[in-house]
Every structure is written in C-alpha cells, then in structure tokens.
Amino acid sequence: MKGEASKEFPIMKTSWPIKVLTRKKKKFPSCLLSLSSPPDKLYYRGNWQSVLWERSLVVVGSRRITNYGMYVLEQFIPYLVSQGVTIISGFMYGVDTQAHRQCLQTGGKTVAVLGNGLEVIYPPENEKLYWQILKKGGVIVSEYPPSMKARLWTFPRRNRLMVALASLGVLVVEAGENSGSLVTARWAEKLKKPLFAVPGPINSSVSLGTNWLIKTGKAKMVTTPEEILGEKHKKDFSSQAKGSFSGYSPEEREILLLLAEEPLSLDEIAAALEKRIEEVSRQVSLLNLKGAIEEKGSRFWLKVSLEKNS
C-alpha cells in the first residue's frame, strides 16, 4: 500500500506495526460505509483479510461473567469456530475476554474492536490476550488514533463498528438490565442484523437484559449454536470429506468424517459410532500420532486438510 494507508506506528519494537485504512482503499470494509457516521480511518494490527468478515459473528455480554456464561461460551464457540466463523468482540472484561480466549483455544480467528487507540491496552490485564490474538492470525482494530485513551462515550460508539462488521449478526450472552451489550443489541436492530440471545436464570441480575430481549421479541432465543447458523449458513464438510482420507483405514475414516463436522470429545466420538471407548481411544491415539487430528481442551479437532486428501 502507498500513501496514507501504508503509514505505520512502530510500537514496542513489535513485528505487528499499526497500519491505517482509509475509505478510498480497497481493503476498507464496504459494510462500514453504510453507517450514518462511518469512520474516516481504521487503525489495525494483524492479518487483515476480507475472508474474516464473510462469516463473522459479534459475541458480547456482561463484564461480570458467571459460571453459566462460561458454560454457554464453552458450548457455542467451539462449534462456531468449526464452521469457519470469525468471532468479533470488544476486548473488555467478562464475556468479551472469554469469547476471544475460547476462540483462540479452539483454533479460530478472532477480531477485537477497541474503544481506545491501539497503543493503549485496556484493560491492562488483557495484555497477554492482545498479543495472542495477533500471534494466531487475528486482528485488533480501532477507529481512534493510536495513543487515544478510552472515554465513556468511546465504547458505545465502537459498538456500531462491531455490528457493521458482523455478517451473521450479534449473539448476547448474559447482559444486565442497562448493560453496554444492550447498546450493541440496539445497533443490531438499527442496522437490521440478526440478533440472538441466550436465555439465563430468572434470578440472575446478569440475565435480565438477555431475557428482556427475548421476551420483547427483539432477539431470537438460541440454546444451541446450530440455531445461529441454520441450514443457510451451515458448512457441509461431510460431502467434501467422503471422497477424502484415502490414506486411512475405514475405522479412522469414520472418526475423521465425524470431526469434519465438529470437534468432539472421546466420549462423544464413541457414542456417535456406538463403539466401546477403549476401541475408539486406540484409533484416536493413532490419528493423533499421524498428525490428522489434535486435542484442544477436552475435544479433538480435525487437523488434516480435506483438499490434501481429495
């Protein structure tokens, strides 16, 4: 890039300089131009690719995440990542932070949209997460100049960028009665983006907002990640995989085909194949040694490329 778009701000001698996108540049997201107040510039660090926005979902929620909220993210994020969804969030405490982390832990790409400049890491506790996002191929972006600190008004304003960048809409996981997540929800309504909310316990203060969104019909209630994608957006890996994996035994191919659909635990693989866990464990160990799959958390993920084996 030449001119203004190639301007860089070397920070802390890092290999991820800050770059600038202007409205006139090809890489500037066209979805932002439809905003009533589009940003003049976007500052970013990381691996900016148009493919990131093709299947992207905003995940937001309470800064006071509960064990229930953690459970929801652990159920939703791995599946969404397995379907090639980019997770966008706001890098704040609670649900934002955990959504970014879950995405990275399960091998996905995540985008953090900041309410301050890129030279400012806020909250400071997320400094390690900041660099992990970049190391794993994600992007950190802001419309604010690099050294600008966060203000009360900058967070609600940045929410419009998150929503505009999300092709699949917004998922709200735990939100209080007057939380910032409801501001994001209002932007989804204004920009006519799908809005999803996970219901929470009626005695939880951080579920008042999500339950209200559902009750008033502003958001679609979802209890599984499949409901977010639906048949229209769901990727069908199985048809592509059927002619693949020619270098593996029939037993190994059964497991690979399952993992081509979604990551699974050892127990889930055994249950799906209706086989003894000891038998499945042996096959999984062999596939792991061959580099066809890998274990992340408590689930196994397909690692071998379908194209390479077709």
C-alpha positions in Angstrom: 0.0 0.0 0.0 1.1 3.5 -0.7 0.5 6.9 0.8 -1.6 7.2 3.9 -2.8 3.6 4.0 0.8 2.4 4.4 1.6 4.7 7.4 2.8 2.7 10.3 3.4 3.3 14.0 6.2 1.0 15.3 5.3 0.2 18.9 7.5 -1.6 21.4 9.6 -2.9 18.5 6.9 -5.4 17.7 6.5 -7.3 14.4 2.9 -6.0 14.2 3.1 -2.4 13.3 -0.1 -0.3 13.3 -1.4 0.3 9.8 -4.1 2.7 8.6 -7.0 2.0 6.2 -8.8 4.9 4.6 -12.2 4.9 2.9 -10.7 5.1 -0.5 -8.7 1.9 -0.1 -9.9 -1.4 -1.4 -9.5 -3.2 1.9 -11.7 -0.8 3.7 -14.9 -2.7 4.6 -17.7 -1.6 2.4 -20.2 -2.5 5.2 -18.9 0.4 7.2 -19.8 2.9 4.5 -23.5 2.3 5.1 -23.2 3.7 8.6 -24.7 7.2 9.2 -21.3 8.1 10.7 -18.6 5.9 9.1 -15.1 6.2 10.4 -12.7 8.2 8.2 -9.9 5.8 9.1 -9.4 2.4 10.6 -6.2 1.6 12.5 -5.4 -2.1 12.8 -2.7 -4.6 13.7 -2.7 -8.2 12.5 -3.6 -10.2 9.4 -6.3 -8.2 7.8 -8.2 -10.4 5.2 -11.6 -10.0 3.6 -12.4 -13.6 4.4 -12.6 -12.7 8.1 -15.8 -10.8 7.5 -17.5 -13.3 5.3 -18.7 -15.5 8.2 -18.4 -13.2 11.3 -20.4 -13.0 14.5 -20.3 -10.5 17.3 -20.3 -12.1 20.8 -20.9 -9.7 23.7 -22.2 -9.9 27.2 -21.8 -8.9 30.8 -18.4 -7.8 32.3 -19.4 -9.9 35.3 -19.5 -13.3 33.6 -20.8 -16.1 35.7 -20.1 -19.9 35.6 -23.3 -20.2 33.5 -21.9 -17.6 31.0 -18.6 -19.6 30.8 -20.6 -22.8 30.2 -22.5 -21.1 27.3 -19.4 -19.9 25.6 -17.7 -23.4 26.0 -20.7 -24.9 24.2 -21.1 -22.3 21.5 -17.7 -21.0 20.5 -16.0 -24.4 19.5 -18.9 -25.2 17.2 -18.9 -21.8 15.6 -15.1 -22.0 15.1 -15.5 -25.4 13.5 -17.9 -23.8 11.0 -15.3 -21.2 10.0 -16.9 -18.3 11.9 -14.8 -15.3 12.9 -15.6 -14.2 16.5 -15.8 -10.4 16.9 -15.9 -8.9 20.4 -14.9 -5.8 22.3 -11.9 -7.0 24.4 -13.4 -5.9 27.7 -13.7 -7.9 30.9 -16.1 -10.8 31.2 -17.9 -12.3 28.2 -15.7 -10.3 25.6 -12.5 -11.6 27.0 -13.7 -15.2 27.3 -15.2 -15.2 23.8 -11.7 -14.2 22.4 -10.0 -16.8 24.6 -12.3 -19.6 23.7 -11.9 -18.8 20.0 -8.1 -18.9 20.2 -8.1 -22.1 22.3 -10.1 -23.9 19.7 -8.0 -22.7 16.7 -10.3 -19.9 15.4 -9.7 -16.4 14.3 -10.9 -13.5 16.4 -11.2 -9.8 15.9 -11.0 -7.3 18.8 -12.6 -3.9 18.2 -11.3 -1.5 20.8 -12.8 1.6 22.5 -9.4 3.2 22.6 -6.3 3.5 20.4 -4.1 0.6 19.6 -1.1 1.9 21.7 -3.3 1.6 24.8 -4.0 -1.9 26.1 -7.2 -1.7 28.1 -8.0 -3.4 30.3 -4.2 -3.9 31.1 -5.0 -7.4 32.4 -5.6 -8.4 28.8 -2.1 -7.6 27.5 -1.2 -11.3 27.0 -4.5 -11.8 25.2 -3.7 -8.8 23.0 -0.6 -10.4 21.6 -2.1 -13.9 21.4 -4.8 -12.6 19.1 -2.1 -11.3 16.8 0.1 -14.4 17.0 -2.8 -16.6 16.0 -3.7 -14.7 12.9 -6.4 -12.4 14.3 -6.9 -8.6 14.1 -7.1 -5.8 16.5 -8.8 -2.7 15.1 -9.9 0.8 16.2 -11.2 4.0 14.7 -9.4 6.0 17.3 -5.8 7.4 16.9 -3.2 5.0 18.4 -2.5 6.9 21.6 -6.1 7.8 22.5 -7.3 6.6 25.8 -10.8 5.2 26.4 -13.6 7.5 27.4 -17.2 6.7 28.5 -18.5 7.6 25.0 -16.0 5.6 23.0 -17.3 2.2 23.9 -20.9 2.7 22.8 -19.6 4.3 19.6 -17.3 1.5 18.8 -20.2 -1.0 19.1 -21.6 0.2 15.8 -18.4 -0.9 14.1 -18.6 -4.4 15.6 -22.2 -4.9 14.4 -21.5 -3.5 11.0 -18.6 -5.9 10.5 -20.7 -8.9 11.5 -22.2 -10.8 8.6 -24.1 -13.3 10.8 -25.3 -10.9 13.4 -24.9 -10.5 17.2 -25.0 -13.0 20.0 -25.7 -11.7 23.5 -24.6 -14.0 26.3 -25.6 -12.6 29.8 -26.5 -8.9 29.9 -27.7 -6.8 32.8 -30.7 -4.5 32.7 -28.8 -1.4 31.5 -25.6 -3.0 30.1 -23.5 -2.0 27.2 -24.5 -5.2 25.5 -28.0 -3.8 25.1 -26.4 -0.8 23.2 -24.9 -3.3 20.9 -28.3 -5.0 20.5 -29.8 -1.7 19.6 -27.2 -1.3 16.9 -28.1 -4.7 15.5 -31.7 -3.6 15.3 -30.8 -0.4 13.7 -28.5 -2.0 11.1 -31.0 -4.8 10.5 -28.6 -7.5 11.6 -29.8 -10.8 13.2 -29.9 -10.6 17.0 -29.6 -13.7 19.1 -29.8 -14.1 22.9 -29.1 -17.0 25.2 -31.8 -17.2 28.0 -30.5 -17.1 31.6 -31.7 -17.9 35.1 -34.6 -15.6 36.2 -32.9 -14.9 39.5 -29.6 -13.7 37.8 -29.1 -10.0 37.5 -26.8 -10.5 34.5 -29.6 -12.3 32.6 -32.2 -9.6 33.0 -31.1 -8.0 29.7 -30.9 -11.1 27.6 -34.3 -12.4 28.9 -35.8 -9.0 28.2 -34.5 -9.1 24.6 -36.2 -12.5 24.1 -39.4 -11.6 25.9 -39.9 -8.4 23.8 -39.2 -10.2 20.6 -36.1 -8.1 19.8 -33.8 -11.2 19.8 -34.3 -14.7 18.7 -33.8 -17.1 21.6 -31.0 -19.7 21.0 -30.0 -22.6 23.2 -27.6 -24.2 20.7 -25.0 -22.7 18.3 -26.6 -24.6 15.4 -29.6 -22.3 15.7 -27.4 -19.3 14.9 -26.2 -20.6 11.6 -29.2 -22.6 10.4 -29.1 -24.6 7.2 -28.4 -21.5 5.1 -25.1 -20.7 6.7 -24.0 -24.2 7.9 -21.0 -25.5 6.1 -21.3 -29.1 4.9 -17.8 -30.6 5.3 -19.1 -34.2 5.1 -19.8 -34.3 1.4 -16.4 -32.9 0.7 -14.8 -35.4 3.1 -16.5 -38.5 1.7 -14.0 -38.8 -1.1 -11.1 -37.9 1.1 -8.9 -39.6 3.7 -7.9 -42.3 1.2 -4.7 -43.0 3.2 -6.6 -44.0 6.3 -8.3 -47.2 7.5 -12.1 -47.5 7.4 -12.2 -47.1 11.2 -10.0 -44.0 11.1 -12.1 -42.5 8.3 -15.2 -42.9 10.4 -13.6 -40.7 13.1 -12.3 -38.2 10.6 -15.7 -37.8 9.0 -17.2 -37.1 12.4 -14.6 -34.5 13.2 -15.0 -32.9 9.8 -18.5 -31.9 11.1 -17.5 -30.6 14.5 -14.9 -31.1 17.3 -15.9 -33.9 19.7 -14.7 -35.4 23.0 -13.6 -39.1 23.2 -16.9 -40.0 24.8 -18.9 -38.2 22.1 -17.0 -40.0 19.3 -17.6 -43.3 21.0 -21.3 -42.6 21.4 -21.7 -41.4 17.8 -20.0 -44.5 16.5 -21.7 -46.8 19.1 -18.3 -48.3 19.9 -16.5 -49.1 23.1 -14.4 -46.1 24.3 -11.3 -48.3 24.6 -11.5 -49.2 20.9 -12.1 -45.6 19.9 -9.3 -44.4 22.1 -6.8 -46.5 20.3 -7.9 -45.2 16.9 -7.9 -41.6 18.2 -4.3 -42.0 19.6 -3.1 -43.3 16.2 -4.7 -40.4 14.3 -3.1 -38.0 16.8 0.3 -39.6 16.2 -0.2 -39.3 12.4 -1.0 -35.6 12.8 -4.5 -36.0 11.4 -6.2 -34.6 14.5 -5.2 -32.7 17.6 -6.6 -32.3 21.1 -7.5 -28.9 22.3 -9.2 -28.7 25.7 -11.3 -31.8 26.1 -12.1 -32.1 22.3 -10.4 -33.5 19.3 -10.1 -31.3 16.2 -9.6 -32.2 12.5 -6.1 -31.1 11.5 -5.5 -32.8 8.2 -6.6 -30.8 5.2 -9.6 -32.2 3.2 -8.2 -30.8 0.0 -4.9 -32.5 0.5 -6.6 -35.9 0.7 -9.2 -35.5 -2.0 
